[in-house]
Amino acid sequence: MGIVFGKICVETPKYESIQSTADYEIRKYPAAVIAQVTYDPIQFKGDKDGGFKLLTNYIGIFGNPQNSNPEKIAMTTPVITKSSEKIAMTTPVVTKSDDGEKNTVTMQFILPATYTKGEEAPKPLDERVVIVEEGERKYGVMKFGGTASDKIVKEKVENLKKLLERDGCKIIGEFELARYNPTWILPPFKTNEVRIPVE
């Protein structure tokens, strides 16, 4: 029953909390190895979360892993999505927003911490899935529950930006959306975050 009520039972990224306020937190994350896929939702009949299946196939969640070993890789959370849409979007991991003309989404799975270099991760069989290394990074993070609709995400991002600017934090990139729970979790028990990279 715990899973229906949002209990997180898989690996989550470690981080150092640098500053904490009533509204947000500044966190420093260590380097990580990431499996990601970038796509236009039109390829998946408009589904912004269409890349999720490609990533779960790579790690072998629902069957044989689609990687060179083949090796099952443990699922971690959150799923991160970054978007080139002007309006905030929700995808199962982190979402970035910029003024790009194409509405593309980059969805990411952070691989377990046992993978410290990109070459240690099994090679994806699907060329749309790529392995990248992400260096140490710092974010302003605002946590919220419920369903991460476009409207709610946009409000949270705008609020977080104002708070960071008020407190003298230098924003150095576009926001990401992190979702920690599967879609079937009851909305009141969902954990989400908007993250904005800061200097």
C-alpha positions in Angstrom: 0.0 0.0 0.0 2.9 2.4 0.7 3.6 2.8 -3.0 0.0 4.2 -3.6 0.6 6.7 -0.9 3.8 8.0 -2.4 6.4 6.2 -0.3 9.7 6.5 -2.2 11.5 3.1 -2.1 14.3 3.6 -4.7 17.6 5.5 -4.8 17.4 9.3 -4.8 20.3 11.6 -5.6 22.4 12.6 -2.6 22.9 16.4 -2.2 24.3 18.9 0.3 21.8 21.4 1.7 23.6 24.8 1.5 20.8 27.0 2.7 17.2 26.4 3.7 14.3 28.9 4.0 10.6 28.5 4.7 10.0 28.6 0.9 12.9 27.0 -0.8 16.3 25.3 -0.4 19.7 25.8 -2.1 21.2 22.4 -2.8 24.6 21.2 -4.3 24.4 17.9 -6.2 27.5 15.8 -7.0 28.4 14.7 -10.6 26.1 12.1 -12.0 25.7 9.7 -15.0 22.4 10.2 -16.8 20.5 8.3 -19.5 18.4 10.8 -21.6 16.3 11.0 -24.6 15.3 14.2 -26.5 12.1 14.2 -28.6 9.2 16.2 -30.0 6.0 15.0 -28.2 4.4 14.7 -31.7 6.5 11.5 -32.2 4.4 10.1 -29.3 1.0 11.4 -30.4 1.5 14.5 -28.3 2.5 12.7 -25.1 5.0 14.9 -23.3 6.1 11.8 -21.3 6.6 9.7 -24.4 10.3 9.2 -23.8 9.7 7.4 -20.5 9.2 4.1 -22.3 12.5 4.4 -24.2 14.3 5.0 -20.9 12.5 2.2 -19.0 13.4 -0.2 -22.0 17.0 0.8 -21.7 17.2 0.0 -18.0 15.0 -3.1 -18.3 12.1 -2.2 -16.0 9.4 -4.1 -18.0 11.4 -6.7 -19.7 14.8 -7.4 -21.2 17.2 -4.4 -20.9 17.8 -2.7 -24.2 21.5 -2.2 -23.6 24.7 -3.8 -24.8 25.3 -6.1 -21.8 22.3 -6.7 -21.4 22.2 -5.5 -17.8 19.2 -4.5 -15.7 19.8 -1.1 -14.1 18.0 -0.1 -10.9 15.3 2.6 -11.3 16.0 5.8 -9.4 13.9 8.9 -8.7 13.1 11.6 -9.7 12.6 11.5 -13.4 13.8 14.7 -14.9 12.5 16.6 -17.9 13.7 19.7 -19.6 11.6 21.4 -22.2 12.2 23.9 -25.0 8.6 25.1 -24.7 7.9 28.7 -23.6 5.3 27.4 -21.1 6.4 25.1 -18.3 5.8 21.5 -19.0 5.5 18.4 -16.8 7.5 15.3 -17.5 8.6 12.6 -15.1 11.9 14.0 -14.3 13.2 17.6 -14.8 12.0 20.2 -17.3 13.8 23.2 -18.7 12.1 26.0 -20.5 13.6 28.4 -23.0 12.6 30.3 -26.1 13.4 27.6 -28.6 11.2 27.3 -31.6 10.7 23.6 -31.5 8.8 22.0 -28.7 11.3 19.4 -27.7 11.5 17.6 -24.4 14.6 16.0 -22.8 13.7 13.4 -20.3 16.4 12.0 -18.0 16.9 9.1 -15.6 19.8 9.6 -13.2 21.6 6.3 -13.1 22.5 4.7 -9.7 25.6 6.3 -8.0 27.6 3.1 -8.7 28.1 4.5 -12.2 30.7 7.3 -11.9 31.7 7.7 -15.5 29.6 7.6 -18.7 31.6 4.7 -20.2 30.7 2.5 -17.2 27.0 2.5 -18.1 25.9 -0.1 -20.7 25.5 1.3 -24.2 21.9 1.8 -25.2 20.7 -0.3 -28.2 18.2 2.5 -29.1 20.2 5.3 -30.6 17.7 7.8 -29.3 18.9 7.1 -25.7 22.2 8.7 -24.9 24.4 8.6 -21.8 25.8 11.9 -20.5 27.9 12.9 -17.6 26.6 15.9 -15.6 29.1 17.8 -13.4 28.5 19.1 -9.9 25.7 21.6 -9.9 23.8 23.9 -7.6 20.0 24.6 -7.6 17.4 26.6 -5.9 14.7 24.0 -5.2 11.0 24.4 -4.3 9.1 21.3 -3.3 5.4 20.8 -3.8 2.8 18.1 -3.8 -0.2 17.2 -6.0 -0.2 16.9 -9.8 2.5 18.9 -11.6 0.2 20.6 -14.2 1.6 23.2 -16.6 -0.2 26.0 -14.7 1.0 24.9 -11.2 4.6 24.4 -12.5 4.6 27.8 -14.1 3.4 29.5 -10.9 6.0 27.6 -8.8 8.8 28.6 -11.2 7.8 32.3 -11.2 7.6 32.3 -7.4 11.0 30.5 -7.0 12.6 33.0 -9.4 11.3 36.0 -7.5 12.5 34.5 -4.1 16.0 33.7 -5.5 16.4 37.2 -7.0 15.1 38.8 -3.8 17.8 36.9 -1.8 20.6 37.8 -4.2 21.1 34.4 -5.9 22.3 34.5 -9.4 20.2 32.4 -11.8 22.4 30.7 -14.4 20.0 28.6 -16.4 16.4 27.4 -17.1 14.2 25.5 -14.7 13.9 21.8 -14.4 10.9 19.7 -13.1 11.6 16.7 -10.9 8.8 14.2 -10.3 9.4 11.5 -7.7 6.3 9.2 -8.1 4.7 7.1 -10.7 1.6 8.5 -12.4 -0.8 6.1 -10.5 0.1 7.7 -7.1 -2.8 9.5 -5.5 -2.2 13.3 -6.1 -2.1 14.3 -2.4 0.8 12.0 -1.9 2.9 13.0 -4.9 6.3 14.7 -4.4 7.5 17.2 -7.1 10.2 19.9 -7.3 11.0 22.8 -9.5 14.7 23.5 -9.7 16.5 26.5 -11.0 20.3 26.4 -11.5 22.2 29.1 -9.5 25.8 30.2 -9.2 
